[in-house]
Structure formats: C-alpha cells, structure tokens
Amino acid sequence: MSESVKSIERNLIDAGCDRDFIEKFINLINAHNTAEMLNMLAIQRKTLLDGIHADERKIYCLDYLVNKLKK
C-alpha cells in the first residue's frame, strides 16, 4: 500500500469511517473512480452532520429546561 493510500486510510479512520467504508474507498482509489469516492464522502459527511444536528436539538431541549428552572 502506497504512502498516499495509507495517509488517506488514516484520514478516514480519524473521520470515524468504519472498516467496510475504508475498504470500499480504497478499492475505488485503485479503480480511479473519483466520482464514487466523492459520493461516499458526501454521504459520510451528511451522516456526521445529521448526528451533530440531532445532538444540537438535545442540547436546546436541556437549555430550555435549565432556563425554565432558573425563572
């Protein structure tokens, strides 16, 4: 495995991608399928962002209760 592929793999691990995602992504690198790689990254990004937004809504609920209790 080349250094650049190892670097990409490390980046995907750091981004929270699972082993299956990483293996598919590396296969796409070897197949030079940039369009599908970009699609996979966009889907993963949306998944992470959806999780952030869900947690944000939970925080807003807690903040609402804190403010209610303080009044």
CHARMM-style PDB file with segment names, atoms N, HN, CA, C and O in Angstrom:
ATOM      1  N   MET     1       0.857  -1.185   0.000  1.00  0.00      PROA
ATOM      2  CA  MET     1       0.000   0.000   0.000  1.00  0.00      PROA
ATOM      3  C   MET     1       0.897   1.241   0.000  1.00  0.00      PROA
ATOM      4  O   MET     1       1.818   1.360   0.808  1.00  0.00      PROA
ATOM      5  N   SER     2       0.609   2.153  -0.917  1.00  0.00      PROA
ATOM      6  HN  SER     2      -0.139   2.057  -1.573  1.00  0.00      PROA
ATOM      7  CA  SER     2       1.444   3.353  -1.031  1.00  0.00      PROA
ATOM      8  C   SER     2       1.237   4.275   0.165  1.00  0.00      PROA
ATOM      9  O   SER     2       0.253   4.167   0.897  1.00  0.00      PROA
ATOM     10  N   GLU     3       2.181   5.174   0.340  1.00  0.00      PROA
ATOM     11  HN  GLU     3       2.981   5.262  -0.255  1.00  0.00      PROA
ATOM     12  CA  GLU     3       2.098   6.134   1.450  1.00  0.00      PROA
ATOM     13  C   GLU     3       0.863   7.013   1.333  1.00  0.00      PROA
ATOM     14  O   GLU     3       0.236   7.333   2.343  1.00  0.00      PROA
ATOM     15  N   SER     4       0.504   7.408   0.112  1.00  0.00      PROA
ATOM     16  HN  SER     4       1.013   7.148  -0.708  1.00  0.00      PROA
ATOM     17  CA  SER     4      -0.670   8.275  -0.046  1.00  0.00      PROA
ATOM     18  C   SER     4      -1.951   7.533   0.315  1.00  0.00      PROA
ATOM     19  O   SER     4      -2.860   8.119   0.903  1.00  0.00      PROA
ATOM     20  N   VAL     5      -2.033   6.247  -0.030  1.00  0.00      PROA
ATOM     21  HN  VAL     5      -1.294   5.770  -0.507  1.00  0.00      PROA
ATOM     22  CA  VAL     5      -3.211   5.461   0.339  1.00  0.00      PROA
ATOM     23  C   VAL     5      -3.245   5.258   1.850  1.00  0.00      PROA
ATOM     24  O   VAL     5      -4.318   5.301   2.452  1.00  0.00      PROA
ATOM     25  N   LYS     6      -2.089   5.037   2.468  1.00  0.00      PROA
ATOM     26  HN  LYS     6      -1.218   5.002   1.978  1.00  0.00      PROA
ATOM     27  CA  LYS     6      -2.028   4.921   3.932  1.00  0.00      PROA
ATOM     28  C   LYS     6      -2.483   6.211   4.603  1.00  0.00      PROA
ATOM     29  O   LYS     6      -3.179   6.187   5.618  1.00  0.00      PROA
ATOM     30  N   SER     7      -2.080   7.334   4.020  1.00  0.00      PROA
ATOM     31  HN  SER     7      -1.514   7.353   3.196  1.00  0.00      PROA
ATOM     32  CA  SER     7      -2.483   8.633   4.551  1.00  0.00      PROA
ATOM     33  C   SER     7      -3.996   8.829   4.435  1.00  0.00      PROA
ATOM     34  O   SER     7      -4.639   9.324   5.361  1.00  0.00      PROA
ATOM     35  N   ILE     8      -4.547   8.441   3.304  1.00  0.00      PROA
ATOM     36  HN  ILE     8      -4.025   8.039   2.552  1.00  0.00      PROA
ATOM     37  CA  ILE     8      -5.999   8.538   3.113  1.00  0.00      PROA
ATOM     38  C   ILE     8      -6.715   7.624   4.098  1.00  0.00      PROA
ATOM     39  O   ILE     8      -7.717   8.017   4.696  1.00  0.00      PROA
ATOM     40  N   GLU     9      -6.206   6.409   4.268  1.00  0.00      PROA
ATOM     41  HN  GLU     9      -5.393   6.090   3.782  1.00  0.00      PROA
ATOM     42  CA  GLU     9      -6.807   5.479   5.219  1.00  0.00      PROA
ATOM     43  C   GLU     9      -6.799   6.066   6.630  1.00  0.00      PROA
ATOM     44  O   GLU     9      -7.800   5.977   7.340  1.00  0.00      PROA
ATOM     45  N   ARG    10      -5.692   6.656   7.037  1.00  0.00      PROA
ATOM     46  HN  ARG    10      -4.878   6.728   6.460  1.00  0.00      PROA
ATOM     47  CA  ARG    10      -5.585   7.270   8.365  1.00  0.00      PROA
ATOM     48  C   ARG    10      -6.593   8.403   8.507  1.00  0.00      PROA
ATOM     49  O   ARG    10      -7.223   8.555   9.554  1.00  0.00      PROA
ATOM     50  N   ASN    11      -6.741   9.187   7.463  1.00  0.00      PROA
ATOM     51  HN  ASN    11      -6.229   9.064   6.613  1.00  0.00      PROA
ATOM     52  CA  ASN    11      -7.691  10.297   7.473  1.00  0.00      PROA
ATOM     53  C   ASN    11      -9.122   9.784   7.617  1.00  0.00      PROA
ATOM     54  O   ASN    11      -9.919  10.362   8.356  1.00  0.00      PROA
ATOM     55  N   LEU    12      -9.449   8.702   6.911  1.00  0.00      PROA
ATOM     56  HN  LEU    12      -8.802   8.233   6.310  1.00  0.00      PROA
ATOM     57  CA  LEU    12     -10.792   8.129   7.000  1.00  0.00      PROA
ATOM     58  C   LEU    12     -11.057   7.559   8.398  1.00  0.00      PROA
ATOM     59  O   LEU    12     -12.161   7.684   8.929  1.00  0.00      PROA
ATOM     60  N   ILE    13     -10.043   6.941   8.978  1.00  0.00      PROA
ATOM     61  HN  ILE    13      -9.146   6.840   8.547  1.00  0.00      PROA
ATOM     62  CA  ILE    13     -10.184   6.433  10.356  1.00  0.00      PROA
ATOM     63  C   ILE    13     -10.431   7.603  11.302  1.00  0.00      PROA
ATOM     64  O   ILE    13     -11.321   7.547  12.151  1.00  0.00      PROA
ATOM     65  N   ASP    14      -9.639   8.662  11.152  1.00  0.00      PROA
ATOM     66  HN  ASP    14      -8.916   8.707  10.463  1.00  0.00      PROA
ATOM     67  CA  ASP    14      -9.793   9.846  12.004  1.00  0.00      PROA
ATOM     68  C   ASP    14     -11.172  10.491  11.831  1.00  0.00      PROA
ATOM     69  O   ASP    14     -11.699  11.109  12.756  1.00  0.00      PROA
ATOM     70  N   ALA    15     -11.747  10.339  10.632  1.00  0.00      PROA
ATOM     71  HN  ALA    15     -11.319   9.837   9.881  1.00  0.00      PROA
ATOM     72  CA  ALA    15     -13.071  10.904  10.349  1.00  0.00      PROA
ATOM     73  C   ALA    15     -14.201  10.003  10.838  1.00  0.00      PROA
ATOM     74  O   ALA    15     -15.375  10.333  10.676  1.00  0.00      PROA
ATOM     75  N   GLY    16     -13.847   8.865  11.437  1.00  0.00      PROA
ATOM     76  HN  GLY    16     -12.892   8.597  11.568  1.00  0.00      PROA
ATOM     77  CA  GLY    16     -14.856   7.990  12.013  1.00  0.00      PROA
ATOM     78  C   GLY    16     -15.448   6.968  11.057  1.00  0.00      PROA
ATOM     79  O   GLY    16     -16.474   6.357  11.354  1.00  0.00      PROA
ATOM     80  N   CYS    17     -14.810   6.781   9.917  1.00  0.00      PROA
ATOM     81  HN  CYS    17     -13.976   7.277   9.675  1.00  0.00      PROA
ATOM     82  CA  CYS    17     -15.314   5.798   8.951  1.00  0.00      PROA
ATOM     83  C   CYS    17     -15.005   4.383   9.437  1.00  0.00      PROA
ATOM     84  O   CYS    17     -13.958   4.131  10.033  1.00  0.00      PROA
ATOM     85  N   ASP    18     -15.939   3.466   9.170  1.00  0.00      PROA
ATOM     86  HN  ASP    18     -16.789   3.672   8.686  1.00  0.00      PROA
ATOM     87  CA  ASP    18     -15.719   2.087   9.606  1.00  0.00      PROA
ATOM     88  C   ASP    18     -14.866   1.330   8.578  1.00  0.00      PROA
ATOM     89  O   ASP    18     -14.609   1.823   7.479  1.00  0.00      PROA
ATOM     90  N   ARG    19     -14.441   0.140   8.958  1.00  0.00      PROA
ATOM     91  HN  ARG    19     -14.649  -0.260   9.851  1.00  0.00      PROA
ATOM     92  CA  ARG    19     -13.535  -0.660   8.133  1.00  0.00      PROA
ATOM     93  C   ARG    19     -14.141  -0.944   6.760  1.00  0.00      PROA
ATOM     94  O   ARG    19     -13.437  -0.880   5.752  1.00  0.00      PROA
ATOM     95  N   ASP    20     -15.435  -1.257   6.707  1.00  0.00      PROA
ATOM     96  HN  ASP    20     -16.007  -1.309   7.526  1.00  0.00      PROA
ATOM     97  CA  ASP    20     -16.103  -1.554   5.440  1.00  0.00      PROA
ATOM     98  C   ASP    20     -16.034  -0.343   4.498  1.00  0.00      PROA
ATOM     99  O   ASP    20     -15.722  -0.484   3.316  1.00  0.00      PROA
ATOM    100  N   PHE    21     -16.326   0.835   5.034  1.00  0.00      PROA
ATOM    101  HN  PHE    21     -16.579   0.950   5.994  1.00  0.00      PROA
ATOM    102  CA  PHE    21     -16.257   2.071   4.248  1.00  0.00      PROA
ATOM    103  C   PHE    21     -14.854   2.250   3.690  1.00  0.00      PROA
ATOM    104  O   PHE    21     -14.676   2.543   2.507  1.00  0.00      PROA
ATOM    105  N   ILE    22     -13.856   2.070   4.554  1.00  0.00      PROA
ATOM    106  HN  ILE    22     -14.000   1.832   5.515  1.00  0.00      PROA
ATOM    107  CA  ILE    22     -12.468   2.291   4.151  1.00  0.00      PROA
ATOM    108  C   ILE    22     -12.050   1.313   3.055  1.00  0.00      PROA
ATOM    109  O   ILE    22     -11.386   1.702   2.094  1.00  0.00      PROA
ATOM    110  N   GLU    23     -12.434   0.054   3.197  1.00  0.00      PROA
ATOM    111  HN  GLU    23     -12.973  -0.262   3.978  1.00  0.00      PROA
ATOM    112  CA  GLU    23     -12.084  -0.937   2.177  1.00  0.00      PROA
ATOM    113  C   GLU    23     -12.719  -0.591   0.835  1.00  0.00      PROA
ATOM    114  O   GLU    23     -12.062  -0.671  -0.203  1.00  0.00      PROA
ATOM    115  N   LYS    24     -13.998  -0.207   0.852  1.00  0.00      PROA
ATOM    116  HN  LYS    24     -14.532  -0.142   1.695  1.00  0.00      PROA
ATOM    117  CA  LYS    24     -14.662   0.189  -0.387  1.00  0.00      PROA
ATOM    118  C   LYS    24     -13.986   1.409  -1.001  1.00  0.00      PROA
ATOM    119  O   LYS    24     -13.795   1.483  -2.214  1.00  0.00      PROA
ATOM    120  N   PHE    25     -13.627   2.363  -0.146  1.00  0.00      PROA
ATOM    121  HN  PHE    25     -13.782   2.303   0.840  1.00  0.00      PROA
ATOM    122  CA  PHE    25     -12.991   3.582  -0.630  1.00  0.00      PROA
ATOM    123  C   PHE    25     -11.646   3.273  -1.279  1.00  0.00      PROA
ATOM    124  O   PHE    25     -11.338   3.804  -2.347  1.00  0.00      PROA
ATOM    125  N   ILE    26     -10.848   2.426  -0.650  1.00  0.00      PROA
ATOM    126  HN  ILE    26     -11.098   1.995   0.217  1.00  0.00      PROA
ATOM    127  CA  ILE    26      -9.536   2.062  -1.201  1.00  0.00      PROA
ATOM    128  C   ILE    26      -9.708   1.326  -2.528  1.00  0.00      PROA
ATOM    129  O   ILE    26      -8.930   1.535  -3.460  1.00  0.00      PROA
ATOM    130  N   ASN    27     -10.717   0.473  -2.616  1.00  0.00      PROA
ATOM    131  HN  ASN    27     -11.349   0.303  -1.859  1.00  0.00      PROA
ATOM    132  CA  ASN    27     -10.992  -0.196  -3.895  1.00  0.00      PROA
ATOM    133  C   ASN    27     -11.322   0.822  -4.979  1.00  0.00      PROA
ATOM    134  O   ASN    27     -10.923   0.661  -6.132  1.00  0.00      PROA
ATOM    135  N   LEU    28     -12.051   1.867  -4.608  1.00  0.00      PROA
ATOM    136  HN  LEU    28     -12.376   1.998  -3.671  1.00  0.00      PROA
ATOM    137  CA  LEU    28     -12.384   2.919  -5.576  1.00  0.00      PROA
ATOM    138  C   LEU    28     -11.153   3.715  -5.977  1.00  0.00      PROA
ATOM    139  O   LEU    28     -11.040   4.155  -7.121  1.00  0.00      PROA
ATOM    140  N   ILE    29     -10.225   3.904  -5.035  1.00  0.00      PROA
ATOM    141  HN  ILE    29     -10.316   3.547  -4.106  1.00  0.00      PROA
ATOM    142  CA  ILE    29      -8.957   4.571  -5.370  1.00  0.00      PROA
ATOM    143  C   ILE    29      -8.233   3.759  -6.440  1.00  0.00      PROA
ATOM    144  O   ILE    29      -7.762   4.298  -7.441  1.00  0.00      PROA
ATOM    145  N   ASN    30      -8.158   2.454  -6.204  1.00  0.00      PROA
ATOM    146  HN  ASN    30      -8.541   2.016  -5.390  1.00  0.00      PROA
ATOM    147  CA  ASN    30      -7.468   1.573  -7.154  1.00  0.00      PROA
ATOM    148  C   ASN    30      -8.167   1.540  -8.507  1.00  0.00      PROA
ATOM    149  O   ASN    30      -7.521   1.342  -9.535  1.00  0.00      PROA
ATOM    150  N   ALA    31      -9.483   1.732  -8.511  1.00  0.00      PROA
ATOM    151  HN  ALA    31     -10.008   1.892  -7.675  1.00  0.00      PROA
ATOM    152  CA  ALA    31     -10.259   1.733  -9.757  1.00  0.00      PROA
ATOM    153  C   ALA    31     -10.314   3.129 -10.384  1.00  0.00      PROA
ATOM    154  O   ALA    31     -10.889   3.309 -11.458  1.00  0.00      PROA
ATOM    155  N   HSD    32      -9.717   4.110  -9.713  1.00  0.00      PROA
ATOM    156  HN  HSD    32      -9.250   3.964  -8.841  1.00  0.00      PROA
ATOM    157  CA  HSD    32      -9.707   5.503 -10.191  1.00  0.00      PROA
ATOM    158  C   HSD    32     -11.129   6.039 -10.385  1.00  0.00      PROA
ATOM    159  O   HSD    32     -11.412   6.754 -11.346  1.00  0.00      PROA
ATOM    160  N   ASN    33     -12.013   5.677  -9.454  1.00  0.00      PROA
ATOM    161  HN  ASN    33     -11.783   5.095  -8.674  1.00  0.00      PROA
ATOM    162  CA  ASN    33     -13.420   6.091  -9.548  1.00  0.00      PROA
ATOM    163  C   ASN    33     -13.653   7.289  -8.620  1.00  0.00      PROA
ATOM    164  O   ASN    33     -14.236   7.164  -7.544  1.00  0.00      PROA
ATOM    165  N   THR    34     -13.187   8.429  -9.065  1.00  0.00      PROA
ATOM    166  HN  THR    34     -12.713   8.532  -9.940  1.00  0.00      PROA
ATOM    167  CA  THR    34     -13.261   9.647  -8.256  1.00  0.00      PROA
ATOM    168  C   THR    34     -14.703  10.045  -7.958  1.00  0.00      PROA
ATOM    169  O   THR    34     -15.007  10.488  -6.851  1.00  0.00      PROA
ATOM    170  N   ALA    35     -15.581   9.891  -8.927  1.00  0.00      PROA
ATOM    171  HN  ALA    35     -15.333   9.531  -9.827  1.00  0.00      PROA
ATOM    172  CA  ALA    35     -16.979  10.296  -8.733  1.00  0.00      PROA
ATOM    173  C   ALA    35     -17.620   9.531  -7.583  1.00  0.00      PROA
ATOM    174  O   ALA    35     -18.319  10.116  -6.755  1.00  0.00      PROA
ATOM    175  N   GLU    36     -17.384   8.229  -7.532  1.00  0.00      PROA
ATOM    176  HN  GLU    36     -16.816   7.753  -8.205  1.00  0.00      PROA
ATOM    177  CA  GLU    36     -17.973   7.425  -6.457  1.00  0.00      PROA
ATOM    178  C   GLU    36     -17.293   7.720  -5.115  1.00  0.00      PROA
ATOM    179  O   GLU    36     -17.948   7.674  -4.074  1.00  0.00      PROA
ATOM    180  N   MET    37     -16.003   8.018  -5.127  1.00  0.00      PROA
ATOM    181  HN  MET    37     -15.471   8.055  -5.973  1.00  0.00      PROA
ATOM    182  CA  MET    37     -15.313   8.396  -3.888  1.00  0.00      PROA
ATOM    183  C   MET    37     -15.928   9.681  -3.332  1.00  0.00      PROA
ATOM    184  O   MET    37     -16.201   9.781  -2.136  1.00  0.00      PROA
ATOM    185  N   LEU    38     -16.139  10.652  -4.202  1.00  0.00      PROA
ATOM    186  HN  LEU    38     -15.916  10.572  -5.174  1.00  0.00      PROA
ATOM    187  CA  LEU    38     -16.749  11.915  -3.762  1.00  0.00      PROA
ATOM    188  C   LEU    38     -18.157  11.675  -3.225  1.00  0.00      PROA
ATOM    189  O   LEU    38     -18.561  12.292  -2.239  1.00  0.00      PROA
ATOM    190  N   ASN    39     -18.898  10.785  -3.868  1.00  0.00      PROA
ATOM    191  HN  ASN    39     -18.569  10.284  -4.668  1.00  0.00      PROA
ATOM    192  CA  ASN    39     -20.246  10.454  -3.400  1.00  0.00      PROA
ATOM    193  C   ASN    39     -20.200   9.823  -2.005  1.00  0.00      PROA
ATOM    194  O   ASN    39     -20.984  10.192  -1.131  1.00  0.00      PROA
ATOM    195  N   MET    40     -19.295   8.885  -1.800  1.00  0.00      PROA
ATOM    196  HN  MET    40     -18.658   8.585  -2.510  1.00  0.00      PROA
ATOM    197  CA  MET    40     -19.167   8.250  -0.487  1.00  0.00      PROA
ATOM    198  C   MET    40     -18.818   9.273   0.590  1.00  0.00      PROA
ATOM    199  O   MET    40     -19.372   9.238   1.689  1.00  0.00      PROA
ATOM    200  N   LEU    41     -17.898  10.182   0.272  1.00  0.00      PROA
ATOM    201  HN  LEU    41     -17.448  10.210  -0.620  1.00  0.00      PROA
ATOM    202  CA  LEU    41     -17.505  11.199   1.245  1.00  0.00      PROA
ATOM    203  C   LEU    41     -18.659  12.147   1.551  1.00  0.00      PROA
ATOM    204  O   LEU    41     -18.843  12.553   2.698  1.00  0.00      PROA
ATOM    205  N   ALA    42     -19.425  12.495   0.546  1.00  0.00      PROA
ATOM    206  HN  ALA    42     -19.275  12.166  -0.387  1.00  0.00      PROA
ATOM    207  CA  ALA    42     -20.580  13.383   0.760  1.00  0.00      PROA
ATOM    208  C   ALA    42     -21.614  12.714   1.651  1.00  0.00      PROA
ATOM    209  O   ALA    42     -22.183  13.360   2.531  1.00  0.00      PROA
ATOM    210  N   ILE    43     -21.862  11.439   1.435  1.00  0.00      PROA
ATOM    211  HN  ILE    43     -21.400  10.915   0.720  1.00  0.00      PROA
ATOM    212  CA  ILE    43     -22.822  10.702   2.266  1.00  0.00      PROA
ATOM    213  C   ILE    43     -22.322  10.616   3.699  1.00  0.00      PROA
ATOM    214  O   ILE    43     -23.089  10.825   4.639  1.00  0.00      PROA
ATOM    215  N   GLN    44     -21.036  10.310   3.873  1.00  0.00      PROA
ATOM    216  HN  GLN    44     -20.413  10.141   3.109  1.00  0.00      PROA
ATOM    217  CA  GLN    44     -20.461  10.214   5.221  1.00  0.00      PROA
ATOM    218  C   GLN    44     -20.527  11.566   5.927  1.00  0.00      PROA
ATOM    219  O   GLN    44     -20.842  11.636   7.115  1.00  0.00      PROA
ATOM    220  N   ARG    45     -20.229  12.636   5.196  1.00  0.00      PROA
ATOM    221  HN  ARG    45     -19.973  12.579   4.231  1.00  0.00      PROA
ATOM    222  CA  ARG    45     -20.282  13.982   5.773  1.00  0.00      PROA
ATOM    223  C   ARG    45     -21.695  14.310   6.232  1.00  0.00      PROA
ATOM    224  O   ARG    45     -21.892  14.846   7.323  1.00  0.00      PROA
ATOM    225  N   LYS    46     -22.683  13.985   5.394  1.00  0.00      PROA
ATOM    226  HN  LYS    46     -22.523  13.550   4.508  1.00  0.00      PROA
ATOM    227  CA  LYS    46     -24.078  14.244   5.746  1.00  0.00      PROA
ATOM    228  C   LYS    46     -24.485  13.442   6.981  1.00  0.00      PROA
ATOM    229  O   LYS    46     -25.190  13.955   7.850  1.00  0.00      PROA
ATOM    230  N   THR    47     -24.050  12.208   7.058  1.00  0.00      PROA
ATOM    231  HN  THR    47     -23.478  11.791   6.352  1.00  0.00      PROA
ATOM    232  CA  THR    47     -24.352  11.367   8.221  1.00  0.00      PROA
ATOM    233  C   THR    47     -23.795  11.989   9.492  1.00  0.00      PROA
ATOM    234  O   THR    47     -24.485  12.057  10.509  1.00  0.00      PROA
ATOM    235  N   LEU    48     -22.548  12.443   9.436  1.00  0.00      PROA
ATOM    236  HN  LEU    48     -21.987  12.387   8.610  1.00  0.00      PROA
ATOM    237  CA  LEU    48     -21.938  13.073  10.609  1.00  0.00      PROA
ATOM    238  C   LEU    48     -22.653  14.371  10.970  1.00  0.00      PROA
ATOM    239  O   LEU    48     -22.896  14.648  12.145  1.00  0.00      PROA
ATOM    240  N   LEU    49     -22.985  15.157   9.962  1.00  0.00      PROA
ATOM    241  HN  LEU    49     -22.788  14.932   9.008  1.00  0.00      PROA
ATOM    242  CA  LEU    49     -23.667  16.429  10.204  1.00  0.00      PROA
ATOM    243  C   LEU    49     -25.060  16.210  10.789  1.00  0.00      PROA
ATOM    244  O   LEU    49     -25.491  16.956  11.668  1.00  0.00      PROA
ATOM    245  N   ASP    50     -25.765  15.185  10.302  1.00  0.00      PROA
ATOM    246  HN  ASP    50     -25.415  14.579   9.587  1.00  0.00      PROA
ATOM    247  CA  ASP    50     -27.082  14.856  10.861  1.00  0.00      PROA
ATOM    248  C   ASP    50     -26.969  14.502  12.339  1.00  0.00      PROA
ATOM    249  O   ASP    50     -27.827  14.868  13.141  1.00  0.00      PROA
ATOM    250  N   GLY    51     -25.901  13.786  12.693  1.00  0.00      PROA
ATOM    251  HN  GLY    51     -25.204  13.489  12.041  1.00  0.00      PROA
ATOM    252  CA  GLY    51     -25.677  13.436  14.092  1.00  0.00      PROA
ATOM    253  C   GLY    51     -25.424  14.672  14.940  1.00  0.00      PROA
ATOM    254  O   GLY    51     -25.919  14.777  16.062  1.00  0.00      PROA
ATOM    255  N   ILE    52     -24.660  15.596  14.405  1.00  0.00      PROA
ATOM    256  HN  ILE    52     -24.258  15.510  13.493  1.00  0.00      PROA
ATOM    257  CA  ILE    52     -24.396  16.852  15.123  1.00  0.00      PROA
ATOM    258  C   ILE    52     -25.697  17.611  15.343  1.00  0.00      PROA
ATOM    259  O   ILE    52     -25.947  18.119  16.437  1.00  0.00      PROA
ATOM    260  N   HSD    53     -26.524  17.690  14.305  1.00  0.00      PROA
ATOM    261  HN  HSD    53     -26.321  17.278  13.417  1.00  0.00      PROA
ATOM    262  CA  HSD    53     -27.786  18.417  14.431  1.00  0.00      PROA
ATOM    263  C   HSD    53     -28.728  17.749  15.435  1.00  0.00      PROA
ATOM    264  O   HSD    53     -29.436  18.435  16.173  1.00  0.00      PROA
ATOM    265  N   ALA    54     -28.737  16.431  15.465  1.00  0.00      PROA
ATOM    266  HN  ALA    54     -28.162  15.874  14.866  1.00  0.00      PROA
ATOM    267  CA  ALA    54     -29.566  15.720  16.446  1.00  0.00      PROA
ATOM    268  C   ALA    54     -29.090  16.029  17.865  1.00  0.00      PROA
ATOM    269  O   ALA    54     -29.903  16.258  18.760  1.00  0.00      PROA
ATOM    270  N   ASP    55     -27.768  16.034  18.067  1.00  0.00      PROA
ATOM    271  HN  ASP    55     -27.108  15.848  17.340  1.00  0.00      PROA
ATOM    272  CA  ASP    55     -27.228  16.360  19.385  1.00  0.00      PROA
ATOM    273  C   ASP    55     -27.505  17.817  19.747  1.00  0.00      PROA
ATOM    274  O   ASP    55     -27.753  18.140  20.909  1.00  0.00      PROA
ATOM    275  N   GLU    56     -27.460  18.685  18.751  1.00  0.00      PROA
ATOM    276  HN  GLU    56     -27.258  18.422  17.808  1.00  0.00      PROA
ATOM    277  CA  GLU    56     -27.755  20.101  18.968  1.00  0.00      PROA
ATOM    278  C   GLU    56     -29.189  20.287  19.473  1.00  0.00      PROA
ATOM    279  O   GLU    56     -29.438  21.075  20.385  1.00  0.00      PROA
ATOM    280  N   ARG    57     -30.124  19.554  18.871  1.00  0.00      PROA
ATOM    281  HN  ARG    57     -29.922  18.914  18.130  1.00  0.00      PROA
ATOM    282  CA  ARG    57     -31.521  19.635  19.317  1.00  0.00      PROA
ATOM    283  C   ARG    57     -31.665  19.162  20.767  1.00  0.00      PROA
ATOM    284  O   ARG    57     -32.448  19.725  21.531  1.00  0.00      PROA
ATOM    285  N   LYS    58     -30.922  18.146  21.136  1.00  0.00      PROA
ATOM    286  HN  LYS    58     -30.285  17.689  20.515  1.00  0.00      PROA
ATOM    287  CA  LYS    58     -30.955  17.655  22.517  1.00  0.00      PROA
ATOM    288  C   LYS    58     -30.427  18.718  23.480  1.00  0.00      PROA
ATOM    289  O   LYS    58     -30.977  18.921  24.562  1.00  0.00      PROA
ATOM    290  N   ILE    59     -29.356  19.388  23.071  1.00  0.00      PROA
ATOM    291  HN  ILE    59     -28.909  19.223  22.192  1.00  0.00      PROA
ATOM    292  CA  ILE    59     -28.789  20.456  23.897  1.00  0.00      PROA
ATOM    293  C   ILE    59     -29.794  21.588  24.060  1.00  0.00      PROA
ATOM    294  O   ILE    59     -29.949  22.125  25.157  1.00  0.00      PROA
ATOM    295  N   TYR    60     -30.480  21.956  22.977  1.00  0.00      PROA
ATOM    296  HN  TYR    60     -30.354  21.519  22.086  1.00  0.00      PROA
ATOM    297  CA  TYR    60     -31.501  23.009  23.061  1.00  0.00      PROA
ATOM    298  C   TYR    60     -32.594  22.625  24.051  1.00  0.00      PROA
ATOM    299  O   TYR    60     -33.069  23.470  24.810  1.00  0.00      PROA
ATOM    300  N   CYS    61     -32.993  21.359  24.047  1.00  0.00      PROA
ATOM    301  HN  CYS    61     -32.606  20.673  23.431  1.00  0.00      PROA
ATOM    302  CA  CYS    61     -34.009  20.900  24.996  1.00  0.00      PROA
ATOM    303  C   CYS    61     -33.525  21.051  26.435  1.00  0.00      PROA
ATOM    304  O   CYS    61     -34.265  21.507  27.307  1.00  0.00      PROA
ATOM    305  N   LEU    62     -32.275  20.663  26.672  1.00  0.00      PROA
ATOM    306  HN  LEU    62     -31.674  20.292  25.964  1.00  0.00      PROA
ATOM    307  CA  LEU    62     -31.716  20.804  28.024  1.00  0.00      PROA
ATOM    308  C   LEU    62     -31.602  22.276  28.410  1.00  0.00      PROA
ATOM    309  O   LEU    62     -31.918  22.647  29.541  1.00  0.00      PROA
ATOM    310  N   ASP    63     -31.160  23.104  27.491  1.00  0.00      PROA
ATOM    311  HN  ASP    63     -30.903  22.803  26.573  1.00  0.00      PROA
ATOM    312  CA  ASP    63     -31.050  24.543  27.769  1.00  0.00      PROA
ATOM    313  C   ASP    63     -32.417  25.138  28.099  1.00  0.00      PROA
ATOM    314  O   ASP    63     -32.530  25.991  28.980  1.00  0.00      PROA
ATOM    315  N   TYR    64     -33.442  24.694  27.401  1.00  0.00      PROA
ATOM    316  HN  TYR    64     -33.351  24.001  26.685  1.00  0.00      PROA
ATOM    317  CA  TYR    64     -34.794  25.165  27.661  1.00  0.00      PROA
ATOM    318  C   TYR    64     -35.200  24.834  29.103  1.00  0.00      PROA
ATOM    319  O   TYR    64     -35.738  25.676  29.822  1.00  0.00      PROA
ATOM    320  N   LEU    65     -34.929  23.580  29.507  1.00  0.00      PROA
ATOM    321  HN  LEU    65     -34.492  22.896  28.924  1.00  0.00      PROA
ATOM    322  CA  LEU    65     -35.290  23.189  30.871  1.00  0.00      PROA
ATOM    323  C   LEU    65     -34.485  23.956  31.902  1.00  0.00      PROA
ATOM    324  O   LEU    65     -35.026  24.361  32.931  1.00  0.00      PROA
ATOM    325  N   VAL    66     -33.210  24.162  31.645  1.00  0.00      PROA
ATOM    326  HN  VAL    66     -32.771  23.833  30.809  1.00  0.00      PROA
ATOM    327  CA  VAL    66     -32.370  24.932  32.576  1.00  0.00      PROA
ATOM    328  C   VAL    66     -32.937  26.345  32.730  1.00  0.00      PROA
ATOM    329  O   VAL    66     -33.063  26.850  33.846  1.00  0.00      PROA
ATOM    330  N   ASN    67     -33.276  26.977  31.609  1.00  0.00      PROA
ATOM    331  HN  ASN    67     -33.174  26.567  30.702  1.00  0.00      PROA
ATOM    332  CA  ASN    67     -33.818  28.335  31.661  1.00  0.00      PROA
ATOM    333  C   ASN    67     -35.166  28.387  32.374  1.00  0.00      PROA
ATOM    334  O   ASN    67     -35.452  29.335  33.105  1.00  0.00      PROA
ATOM    335  N   LYS    68     -35.997  27.360  32.156  1.00  0.00      PROA
ATOM    336  HN  LYS    68     -35.765  26.590  31.562  1.00  0.00      PROA
ATOM    337  CA  LYS    68     -37.292  27.295  32.835  1.00  0.00      PROA
ATOM    338  C   LYS    68     -37.098  27.191  34.344  1.00  0.00      PROA
ATOM    339  O   LYS    68     -37.806  27.842  35.112  1.00  0.00      PROA
ATOM    340  N   LEU    69     -36.146  26.379  34.760  1.00  0.00      PROA
ATOM    341  HN  LEU    69     -35.571  25.850  34.136  1.00  0.00      PROA
ATOM    342  CA  LEU    69     -35.907  26.175  36.182  1.00  0.00      PROA
ATOM    343  C   LEU    69     -35.301  27.418  36.855  1.00  0.00      PROA
ATOM    344  O   LEU    69     -35.528  27.659  38.040  1.00  0.00      PROA
ATOM    345  N   LYS    70     -34.542  28.187  36.102  1.00  0.00      PROA
ATOM    346  HN  LYS    70     -34.358  27.991  35.139  1.00  0.00      PROA
ATOM    347  CA  LYS    70     -33.932  29.385  36.658  1.00  0.00      PROA
ATOM    348  C   LYS    70     -34.933  30.535  36.812  1.00  0.00      PROA
ATOM    349  O   LYS    70     -34.688  31.463  37.583  1.00  0.00      PROA
ATOM    350  N   LYS    71     -36.038  30.485  36.101  1.00  0.00      PROA
ATOM    351  HN  LYS    71     -36.237  29.731  35.475  1.00  0.00      PROA
ATOM    352  CA  LYS    71     -37.015  31.585  36.166  1.00  0.00      PROA
ATOM    353  C   LYS    71     -38.000  31.388  37.287  1.00  0.00      PROA
ATOM    354  OT1 LYS    71     -38.887  32.219  37.482  1.00  0.00      PROA
TER     355      LYS     71
END
